[in-house]
Amino acid sequence: MEQAHVHDIMQMMMESGKVYTRESLKKDIIEKFGITTTFHSCSESMMSAGDAVTFLEGRGKFIPSEEGFYTDESKKCSH
């Protein structure tokens, strides 16, 4: 099983330049990383794509817009 850090999701979001909904982000995560990839952070592990979206949202990593949300470099922690 593959693992990736939630920062990899944020990087994907920034590189895409897209505005996401929860569902469109989950879809893009699965397309990029695969359905079986789990995600981790400094405090959590073994998160599914949906869990990772919820985690990032709960940590205030998304910037709201009229169509959904996006992220930028200012939302990443520097560790």
PDB file of N, CA, C and O in Angstrom:
ATOM      1  N   MET A   1       0.841  -1.184   0.000  1.00  0.00           N
ATOM      2  CA  MET A   1       0.000   0.000   0.000  1.00  0.00           C
ATOM      3  C   MET A   1       0.883   1.243   0.000  1.00  0.00           C
ATOM      4  O   MET A   1       1.824   1.356   0.785  1.00  0.00           O
ATOM      5  N   GLU A   2       0.568   2.148  -0.873  1.00  0.00           N
ATOM      6  CA  GLU A   2       1.317   3.399  -0.975  1.00  0.00           C
ATOM      7  C   GLU A   2       0.884   4.373   0.111  1.00  0.00           C
ATOM      8  O   GLU A   2      -0.259   4.348   0.568  1.00  0.00           O
ATOM      9  N   GLN A   3       1.822   5.235   0.517  1.00  0.00           N
ATOM     10  CA  GLN A   3       1.526   6.286   1.483  1.00  0.00           C
ATOM     11  C   GLN A   3       2.035   7.612   0.941  1.00  0.00           C
ATOM     12  O   GLN A   3       3.029   7.662   0.217  1.00  0.00           O
ATOM     13  N   ALA A   4       1.339   8.686   1.302  1.00  0.00           N
ATOM     14  CA  ALA A   4       1.761  10.027   0.909  1.00  0.00           C
ATOM     15  C   ALA A   4       1.406  10.986   2.032  1.00  0.00           C
ATOM     16  O   ALA A   4       0.520  10.707   2.840  1.00  0.00           O
ATOM     17  N   HIS A   5       2.090  12.103   2.080  1.00  0.00           N
ATOM     18  CA  HIS A   5       1.827  13.130   3.096  1.00  0.00           C
ATOM     19  C   HIS A   5       0.719  14.044   2.592  1.00  0.00           C
ATOM     20  O   HIS A   5       0.585  14.253   1.387  1.00  0.00           O
ATOM     21  N   VAL A   6      -0.072  14.589   3.507  1.00  0.00           N
ATOM     22  CA  VAL A   6      -1.142  15.510   3.099  1.00  0.00           C
ATOM     23  C   VAL A   6      -0.580  16.738   2.386  1.00  0.00           C
ATOM     24  O   VAL A   6      -1.290  17.368   1.602  1.00  0.00           O
ATOM     25  N   HIS A   7       0.678  17.090   2.641  1.00  0.00           N
ATOM     26  CA  HIS A   7       1.293  18.205   1.903  1.00  0.00           C
ATOM     27  C   HIS A   7       1.355  17.901   0.405  1.00  0.00           C
ATOM     28  O   HIS A   7       1.324  18.818  -0.416  1.00  0.00           O
ATOM     29  N   ASP A   8       1.442  16.610   0.048  1.00  0.00           N
ATOM     30  CA  ASP A   8       1.443  16.235  -1.366  1.00  0.00           C
ATOM     31  C   ASP A   8       0.106  16.585  -2.023  1.00  0.00           C
ATOM     32  O   ASP A   8       0.063  16.959  -3.195  1.00  0.00           O
ATOM     33  N   ILE A   9      -0.974  16.462  -1.267  1.00  0.00           N
ATOM     34  CA  ILE A   9      -2.291  16.859  -1.773  1.00  0.00           C
ATOM     35  C   ILE A   9      -2.322  18.362  -1.992  1.00  0.00           C
ATOM     36  O   ILE A   9      -2.788  18.835  -3.028  1.00  0.00           O
ATOM     37  N   MET A  10      -1.824  19.113  -1.015  1.00  0.00           N
ATOM     38  CA  MET A  10      -1.809  20.569  -1.143  1.00  0.00           C
ATOM     39  C   MET A  10      -0.953  21.002  -2.330  1.00  0.00           C
ATOM     40  O   MET A  10      -1.316  21.932  -3.050  1.00  0.00           O
ATOM     41  N   GLN A  11       0.175  20.337  -2.536  1.00  0.00           N
ATOM     42  CA  GLN A  11       1.041  20.658  -3.673  1.00  0.00           C
ATOM     43  C   GLN A  11       0.314  20.393  -4.988  1.00  0.00           C
ATOM     44  O   GLN A  11       0.389  21.194  -5.920  1.00  0.00           O
ATOM     45  N   MET A  12      -0.393  19.262  -5.058  1.00  0.00           N
ATOM     46  CA  MET A  12      -1.177  18.943  -6.249  1.00  0.00           C
ATOM     47  C   MET A  12      -2.210  20.037  -6.518  1.00  0.00           C
ATOM     48  O   MET A  12      -2.398  20.458  -7.659  1.00  0.00           O
ATOM     49  N   MET A  13      -2.873  20.490  -5.461  1.00  0.00           N
ATOM     50  CA  MET A  13      -3.884  21.541  -5.604  1.00  0.00           C
ATOM     51  C   MET A  13      -3.268  22.821  -6.148  1.00  0.00           C
ATOM     52  O   MET A  13      -3.819  23.442  -7.057  1.00  0.00           O
ATOM     53  N   MET A  14      -2.128  23.216  -5.596  1.00  0.00           N
ATOM     54  CA  MET A  14      -1.476  24.454  -6.037  1.00  0.00           C
ATOM     55  C   MET A  14      -1.016  24.351  -7.486  1.00  0.00           C
ATOM     56  O   MET A  14      -1.173  25.296  -8.259  1.00  0.00           O
ATOM     57  N   GLU A  15      -0.453  23.215  -7.854  1.00  0.00           N
ATOM     58  CA  GLU A  15       0.037  23.033  -9.219  1.00  0.00           C
ATOM     59  C   GLU A  15      -1.099  23.024 -10.235  1.00  0.00           C
ATOM     60  O   GLU A  15      -0.919  23.446 -11.377  1.00  0.00           O
ATOM     61  N   SER A  16      -2.261  22.545  -9.822  1.00  0.00           N
ATOM     62  CA  SER A  16      -3.390  22.461 -10.756  1.00  0.00           C
ATOM     63  C   SER A  16      -4.016  23.825 -11.020  1.00  0.00           C
ATOM     64  O   SER A  16      -4.536  24.070 -12.108  1.00  0.00           O
ATOM     65  N   GLY A  17      -3.968  24.712 -10.030  1.00  0.00           N
ATOM     66  CA  GLY A  17      -4.616  26.010 -10.165  1.00  0.00           C
ATOM     67  C   GLY A  17      -6.131  25.941 -10.141  1.00  0.00           C
ATOM     68  O   GLY A  17      -6.801  26.932 -10.432  1.00  0.00           O
ATOM     69  N   LYS A  18      -6.680  24.780  -9.798  1.00  0.00           N
ATOM     70  CA  LYS A  18      -8.128  24.578  -9.800  1.00  0.00           C
ATOM     71  C   LYS A  18      -8.776  25.088  -8.522  1.00  0.00           C
ATOM     72  O   LYS A  18      -8.132  25.231  -7.482  1.00  0.00           O
ATOM     73  N   VAL A  19     -10.069  25.358  -8.634  1.00  0.00           N
ATOM     74  CA  VAL A  19     -10.935  25.546  -7.476  1.00  0.00           C
ATOM     75  C   VAL A  19     -11.677  24.225  -7.315  1.00  0.00           C
ATOM     76  O   VAL A  19     -12.226  23.695  -8.281  1.00  0.00           O
ATOM     77  N   TYR A  20     -11.694  23.699  -6.105  1.00  0.00           N
ATOM     78  CA  TYR A  20     -12.242  22.373  -5.845  1.00  0.00           C
ATOM     79  C   TYR A  20     -13.508  22.421  -5.006  1.00  0.00           C
ATOM     80  O   TYR A  20     -13.766  23.382  -4.282  1.00  0.00           O
ATOM     81  N   THR A  21     -14.290  21.351  -5.126  1.00  0.00           N
ATOM     82  CA  THR A  21     -15.299  20.994  -4.138  1.00  0.00           C
ATOM     83  C   THR A  21     -14.721  19.790  -3.400  1.00  0.00           C
ATOM     84  O   THR A  21     -13.699  19.243  -3.814  1.00  0.00           O
ATOM     85  N   ARG A  22     -15.354  19.381  -2.330  1.00  0.00           N
ATOM     86  CA  ARG A  22     -14.864  18.193  -1.614  1.00  0.00           C
ATOM     87  C   ARG A  22     -14.809  16.987  -2.558  1.00  0.00           C
ATOM     88  O   ARG A  22     -13.838  16.231  -2.557  1.00  0.00           O
ATOM     89  N   GLU A  23     -15.856  16.820  -3.356  1.00  0.00           N
ATOM     90  CA  GLU A  23     -15.920  15.661  -4.254  1.00  0.00           C
ATOM     91  C   GLU A  23     -14.901  15.746  -5.385  1.00  0.00           C
ATOM     92  O   GLU A  23     -14.267  14.745  -5.720  1.00  0.00           O
ATOM     93  N   SER A  24     -14.736  16.925  -5.974  1.00  0.00           N
ATOM     94  CA  SER A  24     -13.769  17.033  -7.077  1.00  0.00           C
ATOM     95  C   SER A  24     -12.342  16.856  -6.567  1.00  0.00           C
ATOM     96  O   SER A  24     -11.497  16.306  -7.273  1.00  0.00           O
ATOM     97  N   LEU A  25     -12.068  17.317  -5.346  1.00  0.00           N
ATOM     98  CA  LEU A  25     -10.732  17.118  -4.781  1.00  0.00           C
ATOM     99  C   LEU A  25     -10.490  15.644  -4.507  1.00  0.00           C
ATOM    100  O   LEU A  25      -9.432  15.113  -4.844  1.00  0.00           O
ATOM    101  N   LYS A  26     -11.456  14.985  -3.902  1.00  0.00           N
ATOM    102  CA  LYS A  26     -11.312  13.551  -3.632  1.00  0.00           C
ATOM    103  C   LYS A  26     -11.067  12.788  -4.935  1.00  0.00           C
ATOM    104  O   LYS A  26     -10.216  11.899  -4.985  1.00  0.00           O
ATOM    105  N   LYS A  27     -11.806  13.131  -5.983  1.00  0.00           N
ATOM    106  CA  LYS A  27     -11.640  12.477  -7.286  1.00  0.00           C
ATOM    107  C   LYS A  27     -10.226  12.693  -7.827  1.00  0.00           C
ATOM    108  O   LYS A  27      -9.591  11.743  -8.287  1.00  0.00           O
ATOM    109  N   ASP A  28      -9.730  13.926  -7.778  1.00  0.00           N
ATOM    110  CA  ASP A  28      -8.381  14.207  -8.279  1.00  0.00           C
ATOM    111  C   ASP A  28      -7.306  13.517  -7.439  1.00  0.00           C
ATOM    112  O   ASP A  28      -6.299  13.056  -7.977  1.00  0.00           O
ATOM    113  N   ILE A  29      -7.514  13.444  -6.128  1.00  0.00           N
ATOM    114  CA  ILE A  29      -6.558  12.745  -5.256  1.00  0.00           C
ATOM    115  C   ILE A  29      -6.459  11.285  -5.675  1.00  0.00           C
ATOM    116  O   ILE A  29      -5.362  10.752  -5.838  1.00  0.00           O
ATOM    117  N   ILE A  30      -7.606  10.642  -5.849  1.00  0.00           N
ATOM    118  CA  ILE A  30      -7.615   9.226  -6.222  1.00  0.00           C
ATOM    119  C   ILE A  30      -6.997   9.029  -7.601  1.00  0.00           C
ATOM    120  O   ILE A  30      -6.258   8.067  -7.814  1.00  0.00           O
ATOM    121  N   GLU A  31      -7.288   9.927  -8.540  1.00  0.00           N
ATOM    122  CA  GLU A  31      -6.693   9.816  -9.877  1.00  0.00           C
ATOM    123  C   GLU A  31      -5.178   9.958  -9.833  1.00  0.00           C
ATOM    124  O   GLU A  31      -4.468   9.240 -10.538  1.00  0.00           O
ATOM    125  N   LYS A  32      -4.677  10.871  -9.014  1.00  0.00           N
ATOM    126  CA  LYS A  32      -3.227  11.112  -8.963  1.00  0.00           C
ATOM    127  C   LYS A  32      -2.489  10.062  -8.140  1.00  0.00           C
ATOM    128  O   LYS A  32      -1.450   9.556  -8.564  1.00  0.00           O
ATOM    129  N   PHE A  33      -3.024   9.732  -6.960  1.00  0.00           N
ATOM    130  CA  PHE A  33      -2.294   8.884  -6.021  1.00  0.00           C
ATOM    131  C   PHE A  33      -2.760   7.430  -6.007  1.00  0.00           C
ATOM    132  O   PHE A  33      -2.030   6.556  -5.538  1.00  0.00           O
ATOM    133  N   GLY A  34      -3.952   7.160  -6.509  1.00  0.00           N
ATOM    134  CA  GLY A  34      -4.478   5.798  -6.504  1.00  0.00           C
ATOM    135  C   GLY A  34      -5.456   5.574  -5.365  1.00  0.00           C
ATOM    136  O   GLY A  34      -5.367   6.206  -4.312  1.00  0.00           O
ATOM    137  N   ILE A  35      -6.376   4.675  -5.592  1.00  0.00           N
ATOM    138  CA  ILE A  35      -7.449   4.406  -4.636  1.00  0.00           C
ATOM    139  C   ILE A  35      -6.930   3.801  -3.330  1.00  0.00           C
ATOM    140  O   ILE A  35      -7.543   3.994  -2.280  1.00  0.00           O
ATOM    141  N   THR A  36      -5.821   3.079  -3.377  1.00  0.00           N
ATOM    142  CA  THR A  36      -5.333   2.399  -2.173  1.00  0.00           C
ATOM    143  C   THR A  36      -4.314   3.208  -1.377  1.00  0.00           C
ATOM    144  O   THR A  36      -3.903   2.784  -0.297  1.00  0.00           O
ATOM    145  N   THR A  37      -3.901   4.362  -1.889  1.00  0.00           N
ATOM    146  CA  THR A  37      -2.931   5.190  -1.166  1.00  0.00           C
ATOM    147  C   THR A  37      -3.564   5.732   0.106  1.00  0.00           C
ATOM    148  O   THR A  37      -4.704   6.196   0.098  1.00  0.00           O
ATOM    149  N   THR A  38      -2.811   5.668   1.198  1.00  0.00           N
ATOM    150  CA  THR A  38      -3.244   6.295   2.443  1.00  0.00           C
ATOM    151  C   THR A  38      -2.373   7.519   2.687  1.00  0.00           C
ATOM    152  O   THR A  38      -1.259   7.628   2.173  1.00  0.00           O
ATOM    153  N   PHE A  39      -2.904   8.427   3.476  1.00  0.00           N
ATOM    154  CA  PHE A  39      -2.241   9.705   3.711  1.00  0.00           C
ATOM    155  C   PHE A  39      -1.943   9.875   5.185  1.00  0.00           C
ATOM    156  O   PHE A  39      -2.648   9.359   6.052  1.00  0.00           O
ATOM    157  N   HIS A  40      -0.868  10.619   5.446  1.00  0.00           N
ATOM    158  CA  HIS A  40      -0.488  10.886   6.828  1.00  0.00           C
ATOM    159  C   HIS A  40      -0.097  12.346   6.980  1.00  0.00           C
ATOM    160  O   HIS A  40       0.181  13.053   6.011  1.00  0.00           O
ATOM    161  N   SER A  41      -0.089  12.765   8.234  1.00  0.00           N
ATOM    162  CA  SER A  41       0.385  14.100   8.610  1.00  0.00           C
ATOM    163  C   SER A  41       1.297  13.893   9.805  1.00  0.00           C
ATOM    164  O   SER A  41       1.661  12.762  10.127  1.00  0.00           O
ATOM    165  N   CYS A  42       1.661  14.965  10.451  1.00  0.00           N
ATOM    166  CA  CYS A  42       2.481  14.830  11.656  1.00  0.00           C
ATOM    167  C   CYS A  42       1.693  14.185  12.795  1.00  0.00           C
ATOM    168  O   CYS A  42       2.272  13.547  13.675  1.00  0.00           O
ATOM    169  N   SER A  43       0.371  14.355  12.774  1.00  0.00           N
ATOM    170  CA  SER A  43      -0.443  13.882  13.897  1.00  0.00           C
ATOM    171  C   SER A  43      -1.398  12.746  13.553  1.00  0.00           C
ATOM    172  O   SER A  43      -1.943  12.120  14.462  1.00  0.00           O
ATOM    173  N   GLU A  44      -1.616  12.464  12.295  1.00  0.00           N
ATOM    174  CA  GLU A  44      -2.577  11.438  11.867  1.00  0.00           C
ATOM    175  C   GLU A  44      -1.920  10.510  10.850  1.00  0.00           C
ATOM    176  O   GLU A  44      -0.947  10.871  10.188  1.00  0.00           O
ATOM    177  N   SER A  45      -2.476   9.312  10.744  1.00  0.00           N
ATOM    178  CA  SER A  45      -1.973   8.382   9.733  1.00  0.00           C
ATOM    179  C   SER A  45      -3.113   7.519   9.218  1.00  0.00           C
ATOM    180  O   SER A  45      -4.211   7.520   9.776  1.00  0.00           O
ATOM    181  N   MET A  46      -2.845   6.791   8.160  1.00  0.00           N
ATOM    182  CA  MET A  46      -3.790   5.851   7.561  1.00  0.00           C
ATOM    183  C   MET A  46      -5.109   6.510   7.153  1.00  0.00           C
ATOM    184  O   MET A  46      -6.178   5.925   7.323  1.00  0.00           O
ATOM    185  N   MET A  47      -5.028   7.733   6.613  1.00  0.00           N
ATOM    186  CA  MET A  47      -6.231   8.432   6.156  1.00  0.00           C
ATOM    187  C   MET A  47      -6.521   8.078   4.702  1.00  0.00           C
ATOM    188  O   MET A  47      -5.613   7.995   3.876  1.00  0.00           O
ATOM    189  N   SER A  48      -7.794   7.872   4.405  1.00  0.00           N
ATOM    190  CA  SER A  48      -8.229   7.714   3.013  1.00  0.00           C
ATOM    191  C   SER A  48      -8.217   9.086   2.350  1.00  0.00           C
ATOM    192  O   SER A  48      -7.963  10.095   3.008  1.00  0.00           O
ATOM    193  N   ALA A  49      -8.489   9.124   1.053  1.00  0.00           N
ATOM    194  CA  ALA A  49      -8.576  10.415   0.360  1.00  0.00           C
ATOM    195  C   ALA A  49      -9.641  11.297   1.007  1.00  0.00           C
ATOM    196  O   ALA A  49      -9.404  12.483   1.240  1.00  0.00           O
ATOM    197  N   GLY A  50     -10.807  10.731   1.296  1.00  0.00           N
ATOM    198  CA  GLY A  50     -11.872  11.496   1.938  1.00  0.00           C
ATOM    199  C   GLY A  50     -11.496  11.976   3.321  1.00  0.00           C
ATOM    200  O   GLY A  50     -11.796  13.110   3.696  1.00  0.00           O
ATOM    201  N   ASP A  51     -10.832  11.104   4.092  1.00  0.00           N
ATOM    202  CA  ASP A  51     -10.368  11.491   5.431  1.00  0.00           C
ATOM    203  C   ASP A  51      -9.356  12.627   5.341  1.00  0.00           C
ATOM    204  O   ASP A  51      -9.371  13.543   6.162  1.00  0.00           O
ATOM    205  N   ALA A  52      -8.479  12.566   4.346  1.00  0.00           N
ATOM    206  CA  ALA A  52      -7.453  13.602   4.186  1.00  0.00           C
ATOM    207  C   ALA A  52      -8.088  14.947   3.844  1.00  0.00           C
ATOM    208  O   ALA A  52      -7.643  15.984   4.335  1.00  0.00           O
ATOM    209  N   VAL A  53      -9.124  14.938   3.008  1.00  0.00           N
ATOM    210  CA  VAL A  53      -9.832  16.182   2.683  1.00  0.00           C
ATOM    211  C   VAL A  53     -10.452  16.762   3.950  1.00  0.00           C
ATOM    212  O   VAL A  53     -10.338  17.961   4.206  1.00  0.00           O
ATOM    213  N   THR A  54     -11.104  15.919   4.739  1.00  0.00           N
ATOM    214  CA  THR A  54     -11.712  16.365   5.998  1.00  0.00           C
ATOM    215  C   THR A  54     -10.650  16.907   6.942  1.00  0.00           C
ATOM    216  O   THR A  54     -10.857  17.937   7.584  1.00  0.00           O
ATOM    217  N   PHE A  55      -9.518  16.224   7.032  1.00  0.00           N
ATOM    218  CA  PHE A  55      -8.416  16.656   7.888  1.00  0.00           C
ATOM    219  C   PHE A  55      -7.912  18.038   7.468  1.00  0.00           C
ATOM    220  O   PHE A  55      -7.785  18.932   8.304  1.00  0.00           O
ATOM    221  N   LEU A  56      -7.627  18.212   6.184  1.00  0.00           N
ATOM    222  CA  LEU A  56      -7.111  19.494   5.693  1.00  0.00           C
ATOM    223  C   LEU A  56      -8.129  20.614   5.901  1.00  0.00           C
ATOM    224  O   LEU A  56      -7.769  21.726   6.287  1.00  0.00           O
ATOM    225  N   GLU A  57      -9.377  20.317   5.647  1.00  0.00           N
ATOM    226  CA  GLU A  57     -10.433  21.313   5.859  1.00  0.00           C
ATOM    227  C   GLU A  57     -10.504  21.715   7.330  1.00  0.00           C
ATOM    228  O   GLU A  57     -10.621  22.898   7.652  1.00  0.00           O
ATOM    229  N   GLY A  58     -10.433  20.732   8.214  1.00  0.00           N
ATOM    230  CA  GLY A  58     -10.483  20.991   9.648  1.00  0.00           C
ATOM    231  C   GLY A  58      -9.301  21.789  10.162  1.00  0.00           C
ATOM    232  O   GLY A  58      -9.407  22.473  11.179  1.00  0.00           O
ATOM    233  N   ARG A  59      -8.182  21.706   9.470  1.00  0.00           N
ATOM    234  CA  ARG A  59      -6.982  22.445   9.856  1.00  0.00           C
ATOM    235  C   ARG A  59      -6.908  23.821   9.194  1.00  0.00           C
ATOM    236  O   ARG A  59      -5.911  24.529   9.338  1.00  0.00           O
ATOM    237  N   GLY A  60      -7.956  24.194   8.473  1.00  0.00           N
ATOM    238  CA  GLY A  60      -7.989  25.518   7.851  1.00  0.00           C
ATOM    239  C   GLY A  60      -7.047  25.677   6.675  1.00  0.00           C
ATOM    240  O   GLY A  60      -6.561  26.778   6.414  1.00  0.00           O
ATOM    241  N   LYS A  61      -6.782  24.590   5.960  1.00  0.00           N
ATOM    242  CA  LYS A  61      -5.819  24.628   4.852  1.00  0.00           C
ATOM    243  C   LYS A  61      -6.428  25.065   3.525  1.00  0.00           C
ATOM    244  O   LYS A  61      -5.710  25.228   2.538  1.00  0.00           O
ATOM    245  N   PHE A  62      -7.750  25.257   3.492  1.00  0.00           N
ATOM    246  CA  PHE A  62      -8.426  25.652   2.263  1.00  0.00           C
ATOM    247  C   PHE A  62      -8.857  27.107   2.335  1.00  0.00           C
ATOM    248  O   PHE A  62      -9.218  27.612   3.398  1.00  0.00           O
ATOM    249  N   ILE A  63      -8.814  27.766   1.196  1.00  0.00           N
ATOM    250  CA  ILE A  63      -9.242  29.155   1.065  1.00  0.00           C
ATOM    251  C   ILE A  63     -10.562  29.141   0.295  1.00  0.00           C
ATOM    252  O   ILE A  63     -10.599  28.700  -0.853  1.00  0.00           O
ATOM    253  N   PRO A  64     -11.651  29.622   0.918  1.00  0.00           N
ATOM    254  CA  PRO A  64     -12.949  29.569   0.237  1.00  0.00           C
ATOM    255  C   PRO A  64     -13.026  30.514  -0.956  1.00  0.00           C
ATOM    256  O   PRO A  64     -12.401  31.575  -0.971  1.00  0.00           O
ATOM    257  N   SER A  65     -13.799  30.111  -1.946  1.00  0.00           N
ATOM    258  CA  SER A  65     -14.108  30.968  -3.091  1.00  0.00           C
ATOM    259  C   SER A  65     -15.577  30.737  -3.437  1.00  0.00           C
ATOM    260  O   SER A  65     -16.228  29.882  -2.837  1.00  0.00           O
ATOM    261  N   GLU A  66     -16.094  31.484  -4.386  1.00  0.00           N
ATOM    262  CA  GLU A  66     -17.502  31.335  -4.760  1.00  0.00           C
ATOM    263  C   GLU A  66     -17.819  29.937  -5.277  1.00  0.00           C
ATOM    264  O   GLU A  66     -18.915  29.426  -5.046  1.00  0.00           O
ATOM    265  N   GLU A  67     -16.879  29.320  -5.967  1.00  0.00           N
ATOM    266  CA  GLU A  67     -17.113  28.013  -6.579  1.00  0.00           C
ATOM    267  C   GLU A  67     -16.706  26.839  -5.693  1.00  0.00           C
ATOM    268  O   GLU A  67     -17.040  25.698  -6.013  1.00  0.00           O
ATOM    269  N   GLY A  68     -16.006  27.078  -4.605  1.00  0.00           N
ATOM    270  CA  GLY A  68     -15.517  25.992  -3.762  1.00  0.00           C
ATOM    271  C   GLY A  68     -14.379  26.471  -2.894  1.00  0.00           C
ATOM    272  O   GLY A  68     -14.562  27.350  -2.052  1.00  0.00           O
ATOM    273  N   PHE A  69     -13.187  25.892  -3.093  1.00  0.00           N
ATOM    274  CA  PHE A  69     -12.013  26.277  -2.317  1.00  0.00           C
ATOM    275  C   PHE A  69     -10.748  25.933  -3.089  1.00  0.00           C
ATOM    276  O   PHE A  69     -10.772  25.165  -4.051  1.00  0.00           O
ATOM    277  N   TYR A  70      -9.657  26.514  -2.649  1.00  0.00           N
ATOM    278  CA  TYR A  70      -8.329  26.253  -3.201  1.00  0.00           C
ATOM    279  C   TYR A  70      -7.349  26.395  -2.045  1.00  0.00           C
ATOM    280  O   TYR A  70      -7.766  26.620  -0.909  1.00  0.00           O
ATOM    281  N   THR A  71      -6.069  26.268  -2.313  1.00  0.00           N
ATOM    282  CA  THR A  71      -5.058  26.483  -1.286  1.00  0.00           C
ATOM    283  C   THR A  71      -3.880  27.212  -1.913  1.00  0.00           C
ATOM    284  O   THR A  71      -3.770  27.302  -3.136  1.00  0.00           O
ATOM    285  N   ASP A  72      -3.007  27.727  -1.071  1.00  0.00           N
ATOM    286  CA  ASP A  72      -1.772  28.331  -1.565  1.00  0.00           C
ATOM    287  C   ASP A  72      -0.656  28.080  -0.566  1.00  0.00           C
ATOM    288  O   ASP A  72      -0.872  27.504   0.501  1.00  0.00           O
ATOM    289  N   GLU A  73       0.525  28.516  -0.925  1.00  0.00           N
ATOM    290  CA  GLU A  73       1.735  28.240  -0.134  1.00  0.00           C
ATOM    291  C   GLU A  73       1.610  28.712   1.312  1.00  0.00           C
ATOM    292  O   GLU A  73       2.193  28.103   2.208  1.00  0.00           O
ATOM    293  N   SER A  74       0.866  29.776   1.552  1.00  0.00           N
ATOM    294  CA  SER A  74       0.731  30.317   2.912  1.00  0.00           C
ATOM    295  C   SER A  74       0.024  29.353   3.854  1.00  0.00           C
ATOM    296  O   SER A  74       0.117  29.507   5.072  1.00  0.00           O
ATOM    297  N   LYS A  75      -0.676  28.368   3.318  1.00  0.00           N
ATOM    298  CA  LYS A  75      -1.422  27.417   4.143  1.00  0.00           C
ATOM    299  C   LYS A  75      -0.599  26.193   4.532  1.00  0.00           C
ATOM    300  O   LYS A  75      -1.026  25.399   5.370  1.00  0.00           O
ATOM    301  N   LYS A  76       0.576  26.037   3.927  1.00  0.00           N
ATOM    302  CA  LYS A  76       1.428  24.893   4.271  1.00  0.00           C
ATOM    303  C   LYS A  76       2.263  25.224   5.495  1.00  0.00           C
ATOM    304  O   LYS A  76       2.761  26.342   5.634  1.00  0.00           O
ATOM    305  N   CYS A  77       2.414  24.257   6.377  1.00  0.00           N
ATOM    306  CA  CYS A  77       3.339  24.463   7.488  1.00  0.00           C
ATOM    307  C   CYS A  77       4.748  24.158   6.983  1.00  0.00           C
ATOM    308  O   CYS A  77       4.915  23.490   5.962  1.00  0.00           O
ATOM    309  N   SER A  78       5.741  24.639   7.686  1.00  0.00           N
ATOM    310  CA  SER A  78       7.108  24.584   7.143  1.00  0.00           C
ATOM    311  C   SER A  78       7.994  23.565   7.847  1.00  0.00           C
ATOM    312  O   SER A  78       9.153  23.850   8.148  1.00  0.00           O
ATOM    313  N   HIS A  79       7.461  22.393   8.106  1.00  0.00           N
ATOM    314  CA  HIS A  79       8.312  21.368   8.717  1.00  0.00           C
ATOM    315  C   HIS A  79       8.496  20.192   7.798  1.00  0.00           C
ATOM    316  O   HIS A  79       9.184  19.234   8.151  1.00  0.00           O
TER     317      HIS A  79
END
